[in-house]
Amino acid sequence: MWNSQKCIKYQDQFMIISYLHQKRFEYFKNMEDTDQLLFASLQQFGFNLGNKKITSLFDVDGDILRSICFQFLEFMGSKVTINSMKGQQKFRQSTQISEELKNLCNLRIDINSLLSPSKDDLRKIVVAILQKISMHEEGDNPRLNISQRGGAQAFDSYEDKIRYLQEQRRKEILKNWVNEEWIHPALGNNKFNQFRMYDNELVLDSNSLSNKLIIDIINGKMKQNLYASLAKIIENRALKAQIDEMEVYADVQKISEQRHQLQIEEIKKQVATEVTKASKKKVNRIAEQFTEQPQQTEEEVKQQLNEEKQTIFNLEMQFQEEQTVHNPVLDPQNDEKNERSLNKSNAETLNSSNALLNSSNSLLNSANNNSSTTQASKPMTSAANNSRLSLGKSNLNIGINIDELKTNNSKEISTLSQKYEELQNKKQKYAKEREKMETNIQQKTEEAEVLKEQNKQTKKDIENMEMLIKELETKGGSSELKKEIKELEQDIQQIEIEWKEYQETDIKKLEELKDELTKKKEKRELIKDKIKRIDTELQQVIQDLQMAYEKKVQLVEDYKRMPQGGNRQEYIKKIMEIKKNYDKQRGDIQKIIQDVKSVEESIQYYQGTLERHMNELEAIYNTDAKKNESLSKQIFKIYQEYRTIFDQTVNNLREVGNKMIESRSIEAKTVLLATKHYDQSFDKLKQDIEEIRQENMKLQKTVKN
């Protein structure tokens, strides 16, 4: 019974495994279909894949992959070709290819993937080559990188590169609009070039245009502004005809160099509004306002200049007055005046003491002051000096202190010198202010000249506007413009109707294709997740089968070694107990395996979701990092910290699971070691075995009879 149940279980397991292998084969078959599409697209671009038929990626060798890379390099205009690398080793060829792809197209490919490629490597390389071919535009120098084409510019993301290329393409288109009939780039190839224009009349082939648009969607280069470009073509044609009628400018090249298309449109609008609504009086008023404003500005500038001159004159007068008040103390010509003033002050102090000694005291004071203040005073005669000294000696007894007078005079001199220094500092300040005022005057004079020039230009512009208005009135330009505008509106309405019809027919198909592609992508992702889970389950089932097979072999060997005799019932009881323990352990192990599976699936699910969010956050950071650099740096630091914590937690969980498994295996081993204490009962087991042999012999005899 036990063997039959076990066989049934193994049969069920093998059925499950065969079903899973069948599903996996179907998935890989679908993957082979997509791989065939990749190689078919290479053949459409003109790649030679050799005489060998390629039905799957197993048929592709390193030689075929290297030949594809050489053909791609020839297409991009490099010197590395098959003829130049003939006779060299495979390793040398692969190194040269990897270096050249890195320099030309910023593609980094390992040498080992070129020598012995795997499936994933082949898919990645072929997809990268197709992307670069779709991004390649005619007219560009293929030997230069995208960053070198625009003056060695470094781009932060792939979107910035696309924007830069679109701007360059628009500039080239604008150059060709004036002198040539421009064609939309979505219809530029010779295969699908059925777009013509005859005097504002359009002819379109819907089938060819729809095919071209489908190809552009696959390459990721859908042109969104097709209607706007068609309208611009019509407007350019109308503007050319209008300029020829007006005969304002002789050459169309001068118009393209001097004024842009937008300026011409603004002039049209201004002329139409002024002719229909405004009158000549309003134009004259506008001209008077333009002429009055510059006159007012000139008068204001003159007033400011006069005020500044008056302020400078007043400052100079104040400075001269202060200089006349304080400077006479230190001039040599005014020494006698200073002496007289000092003598008067000293005489007033001495009149109270003695009226008789006024003459002698005045002489002494004058002599002492002359000796202390100035060395340029006139020398006195020896006789007068002797007489004064004799009088001074006689007057010492009266109580006059000449030393005090000297100290007072020295203090006054020091104060006067300080005032002189202050006046010099003020003089320097006034000089600096004067220089500043002169510079301001020069600047304002220059501004006045600039305003005069601007006034002249405004007058010229007004005259040109008046001339244009007169010409339009004489030639009847307003009526002609209205007629042309009506014709343009009618043409635009017709184009809108055609465009709506085109949207209803072809764009619906494109939307359906997009929806189908998105659904297929979602299905593929789900299938990939299922296959990963199935692979893990298959590995676990295979391990269980191997363990069961090993146990079976061990049991068979033990059965062969066992003696055929002994107490059969006891032996059977022991076997049943072992089986019960085994079933219990097996149930526990299956529960543990289910728990581990659920935990691993949850970890993988949350890990996938977090990685997607992290990738989205990195993309947002790369696009919006320039707006606020300080805040973006803080966000990036926090993001790095969270990412490290997440990786650490995942690793810790996995380590904990491994350690739990190890601990359980160790516990099982300890239990086995504990149950193996049967050395003492070894003799009893021998006896039981002999008895079992005897019973087996008896049973065999009965069966034969």
Beta strands, then each sheet from edge to edge (+ up, - down):
strand 1: 196-197
strand 2: 202-203
sheet 1: 1+ 2-
end
